[in-house]
Amino acid sequence: MQFLPVVTPTANGPRMDYVSTRGSAPVLDFAGATLAGLASDGGLYVPREWPKFSEGEIAAMAGLPYAELAARVMQPFVGVSLTPEKLRELTAQAYGRFAHAAVTPLKQLDQQHWLLELFHGPTLAFKDVALQLLGLLFEEFLARGGDPLTIVGATSGDTGSAAIDAVAGRAHIDIFMLHPKGRVSDVQRRQMTTVLSPNVHNLAVEGTFDDAQAVVKRMFNDPAMTGRFAIGAVNSINWARLMAQVVYYFAAALQLGAPRREVAFAVPTGNFGDVFAGYVAAQMGLPIHRLVVATNVNDILHRALTSGDYSAGTVTPTAAPSMDIQVSSNFERLLFDLGGRDGPALAAQMAGFESTKAMQLTNAQREGAAKLFSSARADADQMTQALRWAWEETGELLDPHTAIGLHAAREAGIDPHIPVVTLATAHPAKFRDAVERATGQRPILPARIGDLFEREERMVELPGGYDAVAEYVAAHAVPRG
């Protein structure tokens, strides 16, 4: 059974219902879906329908400050759960902590290629754009009554630090963040483990990110845990987080001439959330020419999009650890939408994948994806070449994930009249060693976190597997009232 806090609607307007990709979980409003995270049937929540903006409505958004643009784009998804005034208040607060006035500024590399810098938030990664808002949404909805929230998440690097920063010290919330021991960069680890707020629990677990993510998903479906604790999610299985990422596609495209001009985006991705946000923007009416999915050698998404083969292999550690993933959770949302939104059919398809770690996309899924998506895979040498090209030709230091995105952008063969925006997902100083090996330049941490390596660390090391993590969470979380 799924327990949710009592949330009273505060706005008069159209309600937006959220349904599970697997078809059998309760339909929720925005507040309910935000607090629930994963659906009770193991699926992911998506809006019952995609809101649409007209060309005139999109054109009218040009020139808006980022926080105002965010409120305008997100309001249809929020429905009756927040008034427009409250949503604007929350977006202004969320984006007031960013180090650049534009929040997500564009930078030109050459005649066709652009970088969308998403790393000006407090933890230097694109996850801040969504999680600074998500922390405020949690606080707003929990203040209306209900049980304290126990956030359980897995991170391949950046989600953990951004989520911890967003909820550290907030009332009625405990966060338990799992990271694969020894498989994140030293900066990524310290950005998590040096936050000493009593509601923050860092768990270094044996195994890969996929192992940690499997533990989290199992906990959401364990009645022994969900009966005692109100468990919520901060990674991209949470719809509210993904919703906030839709905004920067609008911001970039508007600056480059939308809605009168098409724009393409190259997106380094592991869990498919960031690029799925681009898909949502396209469904809302933004003229996106193509979404280029960029992967490293852990290339399940590239194989799925090029040949229909969605089969998990062994995770290979790389210099781009946030992409060292072989099970891309958000891909389920795309498969649901492209498969006619047939929840029971997708539930059967995903059950087969979860038991065999192999799945073939249907013809409808493959053909639907091909209308908007292409993909590229970058090995270590290609990543290094992209890092070196950016430094030598444009004077820009990139992080390894962004370099993989840039490699995909430059290989995509897109009409030269169409601007191609690569999402710069992390500050290069988060991956200093890899950047220095490729370019000879060692990136410097911004002054606002320059003392990171002098701060005290605190974390708990646990063996891999579900039982040890569940036991730790049960011993330290605040149970339902």
JOMO-V370965 format. One record per backbone hydrogen bond with DSSP energy under -0.5 kcal/mol. CO is the residue of the C=O (numbers start at 1). NH is the residue of the N-H. Records with the same first field share a line. If there is no record, write none. Layout:
BEGIN
CO = NH ; NH
END
This chain:
BEGIN
1 = 3
5 = 7
7 = 9
11 = 13
15 = 17
17 = 48
18 = 28
19 = 46
20 = 23
28 = 18
29 = 33
30 = 34
31 = 35
32 = 36
33 = 37
36 = 38
37 = 45
39 = 42
43 = 39
44 = 21
46 = 19
54 = 58
55 = 59
56 = 60
58 = 61
59 = 62
61 = 64
65 = 69
66 = 70
67 = 71
68 = 72
69 = 73
70 = 74
71 = 75
74 = 77 ; 78
75 = 79
78 = 81
79 = 82
80 = 10 ; 11
83 = 87
84 = 88
85 = 89
86 = 90
87 = 91
88 = 92
89 = 93
90 = 94
91 = 95
92 = 96
94 = 97
95 = 98
100 = 103
102 = 104
105 = 117
107 = 115
112 = 420
113 = 109 ; 110
114 = 422
115 = 107 ; 117
116 = 118 ; 424
120 = 99
121 = 124
124 = 427
125 = 128
126 = 129 ; 130
127 = 130 ; 131
128 = 132
130 = 134
131 = 135
132 = 136
133 = 137
134 = 138
135 = 139
136 = 140
137 = 141
138 = 142
139 = 143
141 = 144
142 = 145
148 = 230
149 = 151 ; 174
150 = 232
151 = 176
153 = 178
155 = 180
157 = 161
158 = 162
159 = 163
160 = 164
161 = 165
162 = 166
163 = 167
164 = 168
167 = 170
170 = 173
172 = 149
174 = 151
175 = 177 ; 201
176 = 153 ; 178
177 = 203
178 = 155
179 = 205
180 = 183
185 = 189
186 = 190
187 = 191
188 = 192
189 = 192 ; 193
190 = 194
192 = 195
193 = 458
194 = 196
197 = 200
199 = 175
201 = 177 ; 203
202 = 204 ; 460
203 = 179 ; 205
204 = 462
205 = 181
208 = 212
209 = 213
210 = 214
211 = 215
212 = 216
213 = 217
214 = 218
215 = 219
216 = 220
217 = 221
218 = 221
219 = 222
221 = 223
222 = 225 ; 226
223 = 227
225 = 228 ; 229
228 = 480
229 = 231
230 = 150
232 = 152
235 = 238
237 = 239
238 = 241 ; 242
239 = 243
240 = 244
241 = 245
242 = 245 ; 246
243 = 246 ; 247
244 = 247
245 = 249
246 = 249 ; 250
247 = 251
248 = 252
249 = 253
250 = 254
251 = 255
252 = 256
253 = 258
254 = 257
257 = 260 ; 261
262 = 419
263 = 289
264 = 421
265 = 292
266 = 268 ; 423
267 = 294
271 = 330
272 = 276
273 = 277
274 = 278
275 = 279
276 = 280
277 = 281
278 = 282
279 = 283
280 = 284
281 = 286
282 = 285
284 = 53
286 = 288
287 = 263 ; 289
290 = 265 ; 292
291 = 293 ; 374
292 = 267 ; 294
293 = 295 ; 376
294 = 269
295 = 378
297 = 299
299 = 303
300 = 304
301 = 305
302 = 306
303 = 307 ; 308 ; 309
304 = 308
308 = 310 ; 361
309 = 311
310 = 359
315 = 317
320 = 323
321 = 324
323 = 325
327 = 329
328 = 331
329 = 332
330 = 333 ; 334
331 = 335
332 = 336
333 = 337
334 = 338
335 = 339
336 = 341
337 = 340
341 = 343
342 = 346
343 = 347
344 = 348
345 = 349
346 = 350
347 = 351
348 = 352
349 = 353
350 = 354
351 = 355
352 = 356
353 = 357
357 = 312
359 = 310
362 = 366
363 = 367
364 = 368
365 = 369
366 = 370
367 = 371
368 = 371
369 = 372 ; 373
372 = 291
374 = 293
376 = 295
379 = 383
380 = 384
381 = 385
382 = 386
383 = 387
384 = 388
385 = 389
386 = 390
387 = 391
388 = 392
389 = 393 ; 394
390 = 394 ; 395 ; 396
391 = 395
396 = 398
399 = 403
400 = 404
401 = 405
402 = 406
403 = 407
404 = 408
405 = 409
406 = 410
407 = 411
408 = 412
409 = 412
415 = 418
417 = 419
419 = 264 ; 421
420 = 114 ; 422
421 = 266 ; 423
422 = 116 ; 424
423 = 425
424 = 118
425 = 126
427 = 430
428 = 431
429 = 432
431 = 435
432 = 436
433 = 437
434 = 438
435 = 439 ; 441
436 = 440
441 = 443
446 = 449
447 = 450
449 = 452
451 = 454 ; 455
452 = 455
460 = 204
462 = 206
465 = 469
466 = 470
467 = 471
468 = 472
469 = 473
470 = 474
471 = 475
472 = 476
473 = 476 ; 477
477 = 479
END
